[in-house]
Amino acid sequence: MKKRFLFALAISGLCFSASAQKVQFTEFDLDNGLHVILHQDKTAPVVAVSVMYHVGSKDEETERTGFAHFFEHLLFEGSKNIKRGDFMKLVSGNGGQNNANTSQDRTFYYEVFPSNQLELGLWLESERMLHPVISEEGVKTQNEVVKEEKRMRIDNSPYGKFTEKIFTHLFDGHPYRWQPIGSMEHLDAAKLNEFIAFFKKYYVPNNAVLTIAGDLDVEKTKGLVKQYFGEVPKGAPVVRKEVVLPEIKKQIIDTAYDANIQIPAIFAAYRVPGMKSRENKVLGMISSILSGGGSSRLSTKMVDEKKTALQVAAFNYTLEDYGAYITLALPNKNTPLSDLLKDIDEEVLRLQTDLISESDYKKLQNQFENSYVSANSRMLGIAENLANGYTFHNKDTNDINKELDVIKSITREEIRDVAKKYLNKDQRIVLYYLPKK
């Protein structure tokens, strides 16, 4: 149940001769509000079953953080018809794989099975939604699991707290200011009835998308979905709080100390538009120009030529309400952190001032097309991207087929103008991340 963040686009050395194909799908709603998306692909006898709940850490109360991530774990505890500890055994014993992950905005569960086990996947997810066992024993067990995860991934991991430090400033006043793993003190203090209430509020069919992709018969699968999910009761409408943050108008500088590192780092972070925005995609392209691969501008300048940095990166941390555009560098040969920031700022200024060349622009578009094709080359990737479209793009499941056209329509002038609009010194957080002695 590990979430992986891509600090830059993976750039393939291969060119795809064929253009990206449109993803075909069928969608419908059950009477209880569950949105269902089916994608048929019979090229391999595999099927992905996934459920995306529109609940993440931004939906938590300020004194009860960590609930959404906690439920990522808790809903593997078993159900009325699945004995405690048997969920994963049922998956692996039938040739499948499963996992889940939680972000600030959603929780995603999935199984990938041989296609003859489709019905098992549907039953497992319906059990999770219909009548999971939420007990004192399960809460206590998963509390220890989450604590160990926090120790391993954050407390004892090098640079493990940089997002926590940055987001505290960048999203001050918004639930994004805390991390999905939340506070262990909040989880310790929570009563069983609070966990049950959280489940009843958010893990309901009208706040979920069921996506099935792979070797399936559409009409037969529709019947199976109604059979397994039709009886799940509809929940109350989920009402979300909209938090509008004031603009950052002055550079904020902070320092953090980490006992797990020997090499310091410097970060600069900017609050940018969320995932619905066209500008969000432009910022993704800017990331690729700056640090998408060994021939990118920052890597060429700071790692290869000047040899002042061991590592340098720029990435767009995409979220629903807002995003965080983050640059970072680790010094080589005791290069001052301020010098690294100066070099990054020079490349950002260059983007804000000069149009990228036509050849670089063409290369950039090819990279994004390759990335798009790669992301939709597996059934699980298609299932997740279809669910993302419906969940985060105004219920537009077809967003998956529009994404590449949007990317291709982004101009060199837009790249310059978006960099000029959002990546300015008086709109950012600078974090000096230092070894704790």
GUZA-172705 format. One line per 5 residues: their letters; for each residue x, y, z of N, C-alpha, C. Coordinates in steps of 0.1 Angstrom, whole numbers. Example, Ala and Ser with C-alpha at 12.3 -4.5 7.8 and 13.67 -1.06 7.14 Angstrom:
BEGIN
AS> 132 -57 78 123 -45 78 132 -33 78 | 128 -22 71 137 -11 71 129 0 79
This chain:
BEGIN
MKKRF> 8 -12 0 0 0 0 9 12 0 | 17 13 -10 27 23 -10 24 32 -22 | 24 45 -20 22 54 -31 35 59 -36 | 37 58 -50 49 62 -56 47 75 -63 | 56 85 -61 55 97 -67 66 98 -78
LFALA> 62 102 -90 72 104 -101 77 118 -100 | 90 120 -98 96 133 -96 98 139 -110 | 97 131 -121 98 137 -134 93 126 -144 | 89 130 -156 84 120 -165 95 111 -169 | 92 98 -169 102 88 -174 102 89 -189
ISGLC> 114 91 -195 115 93 -209 121 81 -216 | 113 75 -224 117 63 -231 126 66 -243 | 136 58 -245 145 59 -257 138 55 -270 | 127 49 -269 120 44 -281 109 53 -286 | 107 54 -298 96 62 -304 85 53 -308
FSASA> 73 56 -305 61 48 -309 58 52 -323 | 57 42 -332 54 45 -346 39 48 -347 | 31 41 -339 16 43 -340 12 54 -330 | 2 61 -334 -3 71 -325 -12 65 -315 | -14 72 -304 -22 67 -293 -36 64 -297
QKVQF> -41 52 -293 -55 48 -297 -65 54 -287 | -77 56 -291 -87 61 -282 -91 49 -273 | -94 52 -261 -98 42 -251 -113 41 -251 | -119 30 -255 -133 28 -256 -138 23 -242 | -150 28 -239 -156 24 -226 -171 25 -226
TEFDL> -177 18 -217 -191 19 -214 -193 23 -200 | -203 32 -197 -205 36 -183 -220 37 -180 | -223 35 -168 -237 36 -163 -237 38 -148 | -249 42 -142 -250 43 -128 -260 33 -123 | -257 28 -111 -267 20 -104 -276 29 -96
DNGLH> -288 23 -92 -298 32 -85 -292 38 -72 | -282 31 -66 -276 36 -54 -265 47 -56 | -263 51 -69 -254 61 -72 -240 57 -76 | -237 44 -75 -224 39 -79 -222 41 -94 | -211 48 -98 -208 49 -112 -199 38 -116
VILHQ> -203 32 -127 -196 20 -132 -190 23 -146 | -177 19 -148 -171 21 -161 -165 8 -165 | -168 4 -178 -163 -9 -183 -154 -7 -195 | -143 -13 -196 -134 -12 -208 -131 -26 -212 | -134 -29 -224 -132 -43 -229 -119 -43 -237
DKTAP> -110 -53 -234 -98 -55 -242 -94 -70 -240 | -96 -77 -251 -94 -91 -251 -81 -96 -256 | -71 -87 -256 -57 -91 -261 -50 -100 -251 | -54 -100 -238 -48 -109 -229 -59 -113 -219 | -58 -125 -213 -68 -130 -204 -67 -125 -190
VVAVS> -67 -111 -189 -65 -104 -176 -76 -94 -174 | -80 -92 -162 -90 -82 -159 -86 -74 -146 | -87 -61 -146 -85 -53 -135 -98 -48 -129 | -100 -50 -116 -112 -45 -109 -108 -34 -99 | -113 -23 -100 -109 -12 -91 -121 -4 -86
VMYHV> -119 2 -74 -129 11 -69 -121 23 -64 | -125 35 -69 -120 47 -64 -130 55 -56 | -127 57 -43 -135 65 -34 -130 79 -34 | -139 89 -36 -135 103 -36 -134 108 -22 | -124 102 -15 -121 106 -1 -106 105 1
GSKDE> -100 116 6 -86 116 9 -84 124 22 | -71 127 25 -68 134 37 -74 148 38 | -78 154 26 -84 167 27 -98 167 32 | -104 155 33 -118 154 38 -118 151 54 | -107 152 60 -106 149 74 -108 161 83
ETERT> -111 159 95 -112 170 105 -98 173 110 | -96 186 114 -82 190 118 -77 182 130 | -86 177 139 -82 170 151 -82 154 149 | -85 150 136 -86 136 133 -80 133 120 | -68 137 118 -61 135 105 -56 120 104
GFAHF> -54 116 92 -49 102 90 -60 92 88 | -73 96 88 -84 86 87 -85 80 74 | -84 87 63 -85 81 49 -74 71 47 | -62 74 50 -51 65 49 -53 53 58 | -58 55 70 -61 44 79 -70 34 73
FEHLL> -81 40 67 -91 31 61 -85 23 49 | -75 29 42 -69 21 32 -64 7 37 | -59 8 50 -55 -5 56 -67 -12 63 | -75 -5 69 -86 -11 77 -95 -19 69 | -98 -15 56 -107 -22 48 -102 -35 42
FEGSK> -90 -39 46 -85 -52 43 -87 -62 55 | -93 -57 65 -94 -65 77 -104 -77 76 | -113 -76 66 -123 -86 64 -137 -81 64 | -147 -89 62 -160 -85 62 -169 -95 68 | -182 -93 67 -192 -103 72 -189 -117 67
NIKRG> -185 -118 54 -183 -131 48 -168 -134 45 | -159 -125 49 -145 -128 47 -138 -128 60 | -132 -139 64 -126 -140 77 -114 -131 78 | -111 -126 89 -100 -117 92 -87 -123 87 | -80 -116 78 -67 -121 73 -69 -129 60
DFMKL> -81 -131 55 -83 -140 43 -84 -132 30 | -86 -119 31 -88 -111 19 -76 -113 9 | -64 -111 13 -53 -112 4 -50 -127 1 | -53 -136 10 -51 -150 6 -61 -154 -5 | -73 -149 -5 -82 -152 -16 -77 -146 -29
VSGNG> -71 -135 -29 -66 -129 -41 -54 -137 -46 | -44 -139 -38 -32 -146 -43 -35 -161 -46 | -44 -167 -38 -47 -181 -40 -54 -183 -54 | -59 -172 -60 -66 -174 -72 -59 -166 -84 | -46 -165 -82 -37 -160 -92 -37 -145 -94
GQNNA> -42 -138 -84 -43 -123 -86 -33 -115 -78 | -34 -102 -80 -26 -93 -72 -35 -82 -68 | -32 -76 -56 -41 -65 -52 -33 -55 -44 | -38 -43 -42 -32 -33 -35 -41 -21 -33 | -37 -10 -27 -45 2 -25 -35 13 -22
NTSQD> -40 25 -25 -32 37 -21 -41 49 -18 | -36 58 -10 -44 70 -6 -37 82 -9 | -44 92 -14 -37 105 -16 -45 116 -8 | -42 128 -10 -50 139 -4 -64 139 -9 | -67 133 -20 -80 135 -27 -88 122 -29
RTFYY> -82 111 -29 -89 99 -32 -82 86 -26 | -90 75 -25 -85 62 -21 -88 52 -32 | -78 45 -36 -79 36 -48 -76 21 -44 | -86 13 -46 -84 -2 -43 -84 -9 -56 | -76 -20 -57 -77 -27 -70 -73 -42 -68
EVFPS> -78 -50 -77 -73 -64 -79 -71 -66 -94 | -61 -74 -97 -58 -78 -111 -58 -93 -111 | -67 -99 -119 -70 -113 -119 -69 -119 -133 | -67 -132 -134 -70 -139 -146 -85 -136 -149 | -89 -134 -161 -102 -130 -164 -113 -139 -160
NQLEL> -109 -152 -158 -120 -161 -153 -123 -159 -138 | -116 -150 -131 -118 -147 -117 -125 -133 -115 | -130 -128 -126 -137 -115 -125 -147 -114 -114 | -155 -124 -113 -166 -125 -103 -161 -124 -89 | -149 -130 -87 -143 -130 -74 -139 -116 -70
GLWLE> -133 -109 -80 -129 -95 -78 -141 -86 -74 | -152 -88 -81 -164 -80 -78 -170 -83 -64 | -169 -96 -61 -174 -100 -48 -166 -94 -37 | -152 -94 -38 -143 -88 -28 -146 -74 -26 | -147 -66 -37 -149 -52 -36 -163 -48 -30
SERML> -173 -57 -34 -187 -54 -29 -187 -57 -14 | -180 -67 -9 -179 -70 5 -172 -59 13 | -162 -53 7 -155 -42 13 -165 -30 15 | -173 -28 5 -183 -17 5 -195 -19 13 | -200 -32 13 -213 -35 18 -213 -37 33
HPVIS> -204 -45 38 -203 -48 52 -189 -52 57 | -180 -43 57 -167 -46 63 -168 -47 78 | -159 -54 84 -158 -55 99 -149 -44 104 | -155 -35 111 -148 -24 117 -149 -26 132 | -138 -32 138 -138 -36 152 -127 -30 160
EEGVK> -128 -30 173 -117 -26 181 -104 -33 178 | -105 -46 176 -93 -55 173 -87 -50 160 | -95 -48 149 -89 -44 137 -83 -30 137 | -90 -21 145 -84 -7 146 -71 -8 153 | -70 -15 164 -57 -16 171 -46 -22 163
TQNEV> -49 -33 155 -39 -39 147 -34 -30 136 | -43 -23 129 -39 -14 118 -33 -2 123 | -36 2 136 -29 14 142 -14 11 143 | -11 -1 147 3 -4 148 10 -5 134 | 2 -10 124 7 -11 111 10 3 105
VKEEK> 1 12 107 3 26 102 15 32 109 | 16 30 122 28 36 130 41 31 124 | 42 18 121 54 12 115 56 18 101 | 46 20 94 47 26 80 53 40 82 | 47 48 91 52 61 93 67 62 97
RMRID> 71 52 106 85 52 110 94 49 98 | 89 39 90 98 35 79 98 45 67 | 86 50 63 86 59 52 89 73 54 | 86 78 66 88 92 69 98 95 80 | 96 90 92 104 94 103 119 89 102
NSPYG> 121 77 96 135 72 95 139 71 80 | 132 78 71 136 78 57 143 91 54 | 155 91 47 162 103 43 152 112 35 | 152 125 39 144 135 33 129 132 34 | 125 124 43 111 119 44 101 129 48
KFTEK> 106 141 53 96 151 58 96 163 50 | 102 163 38 102 176 31 88 181 26 | 80 171 22 66 176 18 58 181 30 | 60 175 41 53 179 53 57 194 57 | 70 196 56 75 210 59 71 220 49
IFTHL> 71 216 36 67 226 26 52 228 26 | 44 218 27 30 219 26 24 227 38 | 31 227 49 26 234 61 25 249 57 | 35 254 50 35 268 45 27 270 33 | 29 261 23 23 263 10 7 263 10
FDGHP> 2 254 19 -12 253 20 -18 256 34 | -12 266 40 -16 271 53 -31 275 52 | -39 269 60 -54 272 60 -62 262 52 | -55 253 45 -62 242 37 -58 229 42 | -67 219 41 -64 205 46 -52 199 39
YRWQP> -47 204 28 -35 199 22 -23 201 31 | -24 209 41 -13 213 49 -8 201 58 | -16 191 60 -11 178 66 -10 167 56 | -2 158 59 1 147 50 -10 135 52 | -12 127 41 -22 117 42 -20 107 54
IGSME> -8 105 58 -6 95 69 -11 101 82 | -11 114 83 -18 120 94 -10 120 107 | -17 122 118 -11 123 131 -14 110 139 | -4 104 144 -6 92 152 -13 95 165 | -12 107 170 -19 111 182 -34 111 180
HLDAA> -37 116 168 -52 117 164 -58 103 163 | -50 94 157 -55 80 155 -56 73 169 | -47 75 177 -47 69 191 -59 74 199 | -63 87 197 -74 93 205 -87 90 199 | -88 85 187 -101 83 180 -108 71 186
KLNEF> -121 72 188 -130 61 193 -135 53 181 | -140 41 184 -145 32 173 -156 38 166 | -165 45 173 -177 51 166 -173 62 156 | -161 68 158 -156 78 149 -152 72 136 | -145 60 137 -141 53 125 -154 48 117
IAFFK> -163 43 124 -176 38 118 -183 50 111 | -183 61 117 -190 73 111 -183 78 99 | -170 77 99 -162 81 87 -165 72 76 | -165 59 79 -169 49 68 -182 52 62 | -192 54 71 -206 56 66 -208 69 58
KYYVP> -199 78 61 -200 91 53 -194 91 40 | -182 84 38 -174 85 26 -174 72 17 | -175 60 24 -173 48 16 -186 42 12 | -193 51 4 -207 48 0 -207 47 -15 | -216 40 -21 -216 39 -36 -217 52 -44
NNAVL> -224 61 -38 -226 74 -45 -213 83 -44 | -203 78 -37 -190 86 -36 -179 77 -42 | -183 68 -51 -173 58 -56 -175 56 -71 | -164 51 -77 -164 47 -91 -158 33 -92 | -166 24 -97 -162 10 -100 -157 9 -115
TIAGD> -145 6 -117 -139 5 -130 -134 -9 -133 | -138 -15 -143 -134 -29 -147 -128 -28 -161 | -116 -32 -163 -109 -32 -176 -102 -45 -179 | -104 -49 -191 -97 -61 -196 -106 -71 -203 | -103 -83 -202 -110 -94 -210 -123 -97 -204
LDVEK> -133 -90 -208 -147 -91 -202 -157 -91 -213 | -169 -96 -209 -181 -95 -218 -189 -84 -212 | -192 -73 -219 -198 -61 -214 -212 -64 -208 | -220 -70 -215 -234 -73 -210 -234 -82 -198 | -226 -92 -199 -225 -101 -187 -220 -94 -175
TKGLV> -210 -86 -177 -204 -79 -166 -214 -69 -160 | -222 -62 -168 -232 -53 -163 -241 -61 -153 | -245 -73 -157 -254 -81 -148 -247 -85 -135 | -234 -88 -136 -226 -92 -124 -225 -80 -114 | -223 -68 -120 -221 -56 -112 -234 -53 -104
KQYFG> -245 -54 -111 -258 -52 -105 -261 -63 -94 | -257 -75 -97 -258 -86 -87 -251 -83 -74 | -238 -79 -76 -230 -77 -64 -231 -64 -57 | -234 -53 -64 -233 -40 -58 -247 -33 -57 | -257 -39 -63 -270 -33 -63 -276 -32 -50
EVPKG> -273 -41 -40 -279 -41 -27 -272 -31 -17 | -261 -25 -21 -253 -16 -12 -262 -4 -11 | -265 0 1 -274 12 3 -267 25 0 | -274 34 -6 -269 47 -10 -267 55 3 | -256 63 3 -253 71 14 -258 85 12
APVVR> -257 93 23 -261 107 22 -251 114 12 | -256 124 5 -247 132 -4 -235 137 3 | -223 136 -3 -211 141 4 -209 155 0 | -209 163 11 -208 178 9 -193 182 12 | -186 188 3 -172 191 5 -171 206 8
KEVVL> -161 209 16 -158 223 20 -148 228 9 | -151 240 4 -142 246 -6 -134 257 2 | -121 255 1 -112 264 8 -104 272 -2 | -106 285 -3 -99 293 -12 -88 301 -5 | -75 298 -9 -64 304 -2 -60 317 -8
PEIKK> -55 327 1 -50 339 -4 -37 337 -12 | -34 345 -21 -21 344 -29 -9 346 -19 | 2 339 -22 14 341 -16 21 352 -23 | 24 363 -15 30 375 -22 44 378 -17 | 49 370 -8 63 372 -3 70 359 -1
QIIDT> 82 358 -5 90 346 -3 91 342 11 | 88 329 14 89 324 28 101 314 28 | 110 317 38 122 308 39 121 301 52 | 124 288 52 124 280 64 135 270 64 | 138 264 75 149 254 77 144 242 84
AYDAN> 147 230 79 144 218 86 156 210 88 | 156 202 98 167 193 102 163 179 102 | 172 170 96 169 156 94 180 148 99 | 178 139 109 189 131 115 192 120 105 | 184 117 95 187 106 86 195 109 74
IQIPA> 200 122 73 207 126 61 221 131 65 | 230 130 55 244 136 56 246 147 46 | 238 146 35 239 156 24 227 165 25 | 229 178 26 218 188 27 211 188 14 | 200 195 14 192 198 1 185 211 2
IFAAY> 182 216 -10 174 229 -10 162 226 -19 | 150 231 -14 138 230 -21 132 244 -23 | 125 246 -35 117 258 -37 104 253 -42 | 93 257 -36 80 252 -39 70 264 -42 | 62 262 -52 52 272 -56 38 266 -56
RVPGM> 28 274 -51 14 269 -52 9 272 -66 | 4 262 -73 -1 263 -87 -15 257 -88 | -21 258 -100 -35 253 -101 -36 238 -100 | -48 233 -97 -50 219 -95 -52 212 -108 | -55 199 -107 -55 190 -119 -65 193 -130
KSREN> -76 200 -127 -85 203 -137 -80 214 -147 | -70 222 -143 -66 233 -151 -57 229 -162 | -59 236 -173 -50 234 -185 -35 238 -181 | -34 248 -173 -21 252 -168 -14 241 -161 | -21 233 -154 -15 222 -147 -7 213 -157
KVLGM> -12 210 -169 -6 202 -179 7 210 -184 | 5 223 -185 17 231 -190 28 230 -180 | 25 230 -167 35 229 -157 42 215 -157 | 34 205 -161 40 192 -163 51 192 -174 | 48 199 -185 57 200 -196 70 208 -191
ISSIL> 68 218 -183 79 226 -178 88 217 -170 | 82 208 -162 90 199 -154 99 191 -163 | 93 186 -174 101 178 -183 113 185 -189 | 110 198 -193 121 206 -199 132 208 -188 | 129 210 -176 139 213 -166 146 201 -161
SGGGS> 139 190 -159 146 178 -153 141 164 -158 | 134 164 -169 129 151 -175 140 143 -182 | 149 137 -174 159 129 -181 173 136 -180 | 183 128 -184 197 133 -184 200 144 -193 | 193 146 -203 196 157 -213 188 170 -209
SRLST> 180 170 -198 172 181 -194 181 193 -190 | 175 205 -189 183 217 -187 191 217 -174 | 184 213 -163 190 214 -150 201 203 -148 | 198 191 -153 207 180 -152 220 183 -160 | 218 188 -172 229 191 -181 238 202 -175
KMVDE> 232 212 -170 239 224 -164 246 221 -151 | 238 215 -141 243 214 -128 250 201 -124 | 245 190 -131 251 177 -128 263 174 -137 | 261 176 -150 271 173 -160 282 183 -162 | 277 196 -165 287 206 -168 294 212 -156
KKTAL> 286 218 -147 292 225 -136 296 216 -125 | 289 204 -124 292 194 -114 290 199 -100 | 280 208 -99 277 214 -85 267 206 -78 | 259 198 -85 248 190 -79 250 175 -81 | 247 168 -71 246 153 -72 233 149 -79
QVAAF> 222 157 -75 209 154 -81 201 167 -81 | 193 169 -91 185 180 -93 172 176 -99 | 161 182 -95 148 178 -101 138 190 -100 | 128 189 -109 116 198 -108 104 189 -111 | 94 190 -103 82 182 -106 69 189 -101
NYTLE> 58 185 -108 45 191 -105 37 181 -97 | 35 184 -84 28 175 -75 13 179 -76 | 6 171 -84 -7 174 -88 -18 170 -78 | -26 179 -74 -37 176 -65 -50 182 -71 | -61 179 -64 -74 183 -70 -77 199 -68
DYGAY> -75 204 -57 -78 218 -54 -67 227 -59 | -55 224 -56 -43 231 -59 -32 221 -63 | -21 226 -67 -9 218 -69 3 224 -63 | 14 217 -62 27 222 -57 37 219 -67 | 43 230 -72 54 229 -81 67 230 -73
ITLAL> 75 219 -74 87 218 -65 100 216 -72 | 110 224 -69 123 222 -74 132 218 -63 | 142 210 -65 152 206 -55 165 203 -60 | 175 204 -51 189 200 -55 197 195 -43 | 205 186 -46 215 181 -35 229 185 -40
PNKNT> 237 191 -32 250 196 -36 261 186 -38 | 270 189 -47 282 181 -49 294 189 -45 | 303 183 -38 316 190 -33 313 202 -25 | 303 201 -16 301 212 -7 296 225 -13 | 290 224 -25 285 236 -32 275 243 -22
PLSDL> 276 256 -20 265 262 -12 251 260 -17 | 242 258 -8 228 256 -13 223 268 -20 | 227 280 -16 222 292 -23 227 293 -37 | 239 287 -40 244 287 -54 235 277 -62 | 231 266 -56 222 257 -64 209 264 -67
LKDID> 203 271 -57 191 278 -60 192 288 -71 | 203 295 -71 206 305 -81 206 299 -95 | 213 288 -96 214 281 -109 200 276 -114 | 192 271 -105 178 267 -108 170 279 -112 | 171 290 -105 164 302 -108 168 308 -122
EEVLR> 180 306 -125 185 311 -138 178 304 -150 | 176 290 -148 169 282 -158 154 285 -158 | 149 288 -147 134 292 -147 133 305 -154 | 141 315 -151 141 328 -157 142 326 -173 | 151 317 -177 153 315 -191 140 310 -198
LQTDL> 133 301 -191 120 297 -196 110 308 -196 | 110 317 -186 101 328 -185 103 339 -196 | 116 339 -201 120 349 -210 120 345 -225 | 126 333 -228 128 328 -241 119 316 -245 | 114 316 -257 107 304 -261 116 293 -263
ISESD> 111 281 -260 120 269 -262 121 267 -278 | 131 260 -282 133 259 -297 122 249 -302 | 120 250 -315 111 241 -322 114 227 -320 | 127 224 -321 132 210 -320 129 205 -306 | 132 213 -295 129 209 -282 114 207 -279
YKKLQ> 106 216 -286 92 215 -285 87 202 -291 | 92 198 -302 88 186 -309 92 174 -300 | 104 174 -295 109 163 -286 100 162 -274 | 96 174 -268 87 174 -256 74 167 -259 | 68 170 -270 55 164 -274 56 149 -276
NQFEN> 67 145 -282 70 131 -284 71 123 -270 | 78 130 -261 79 124 -248 66 122 -241 | 57 132 -242 44 131 -236 35 121 -242 | 36 120 -256 28 110 -262 33 96 -258 | 46 94 -257 52 81 -252 47 78 -238
SYVSA> 47 88 -230 42 86 -216 28 83 -215 | 20 89 -224 5 87 -224 3 72 -229 | 9 68 -239 8 54 -244 12 44 -234 | 23 47 -227 28 38 -216 18 37 -205 | 12 48 -201 3 48 -190 -10 41 -192
NSRML> -13 39 -205 -25 32 -209 -22 19 -216 | -11 13 -213 -7 1 -219 -11 -11 -210 | -15 -9 -198 -19 -19 -189 -33 -17 -184 | -40 -28 -182 -54 -27 -178 -56 -19 -165 | -47 -20 -156 -48 -13 -143 -46 2 -146
GIAEN> -37 6 -154 -35 20 -158 -47 26 -164 | -53 19 -173 -65 23 -180 -77 25 -170 | -78 15 -161 -89 15 -151 -87 28 -142 | -75 31 -138 -73 42 -129 -75 55 -136 | -70 56 -149 -72 68 -156 -87 71 -160
LANGY> -94 61 -163 -109 63 -165 -115 68 -152 | -112 62 -141 -118 66 -128 -114 80 -125 | -101 84 -128 -97 98 -125 -105 108 -133 | -108 105 -146 -115 114 -154 -129 117 -148 | -136 106 -144 -149 108 -138 -149 115 -125
TFHNK> -139 111 -116 -138 117 -103 -134 131 -102 | -124 135 -111 -118 148 -109 -120 158 -121 | -126 153 -131 -128 162 -143 -143 164 -146 | -150 168 -136 -165 171 -138 -172 159 -144 | -170 147 -139 -176 135 -143 -174 132 -158
DTNDI> -163 137 -164 -160 134 -178 -150 123 -179 | -156 111 -180 -148 99 -181 -139 99 -194 | -144 106 -204 -137 107 -217 -125 116 -216 | -122 122 -204 -110 130 -203 -97 122 -207 | -98 109 -205 -86 100 -209 -83 102 -223
NKELD> -93 104 -232 -91 106 -246 -88 120 -250 | -90 129 -241 -88 144 -245 -74 148 -241 | -68 141 -231 -55 145 -225 -44 148 -235 | -42 138 -245 -32 140 -254 -34 151 -264 | -47 154 -268 -50 165 -276 -47 178 -269
VIKSI> -50 179 -256 -47 191 -249 -32 193 -249 | -24 183 -246 -9 184 -246 -4 189 -259 | -10 183 -270 -5 187 -283 -9 201 -287 | -19 207 -280 -23 220 -283 -16 231 -275 | -8 227 -266 -1 236 -257 11 242 -266
TREEI> 12 255 -266 21 262 -274 34 266 -266 | 44 269 -274 57 274 -268 54 287 -260 | 45 295 -265 42 307 -258 35 305 -244 | 27 295 -244 20 291 -231 30 286 -221 | 40 278 -226 50 274 -216 57 285 -210
RDVAK> 61 295 -218 68 307 -213 59 315 -204 | 46 317 -207 37 325 -200 33 318 -186 | 31 305 -186 28 299 -174 40 299 -164 | 52 297 -169 64 298 -161 65 312 -155 | 61 322 -163 62 336 -158 51 339 -148
KYLNK> 40 332 -149 28 335 -140 30 329 -127 | 36 317 -126 35 309 -113 49 307 -107 | 60 308 -114 73 304 -108 81 316 -105 | 76 324 -96 83 337 -92 87 336 -77 | 98 343 -75 104 343 -61 95 347 -50
DQRIV> 87 357 -53 78 362 -43 65 354 -41 | 65 342 -48 53 334 -46 57 320 -41 | 68 319 -34 73 305 -31 78 303 -17 | 80 291 -14 85 286 -1 99 281 -4 | 110 286 2 123 280 1 126 273 14
LYYLP> 130 260 12 133 252 24 147 247 23 | 155 251 34 169 246 35 167 233 44 | 171 222 38 169 209 45 183 203 49 | 186 204 62 199 202 67 201 190 76 | 213 184 76 215 172 85 214 177 100
KK> 208 169 108 207 172 122 219 166 129 | 227 175 135 239 170 142 237 166 156
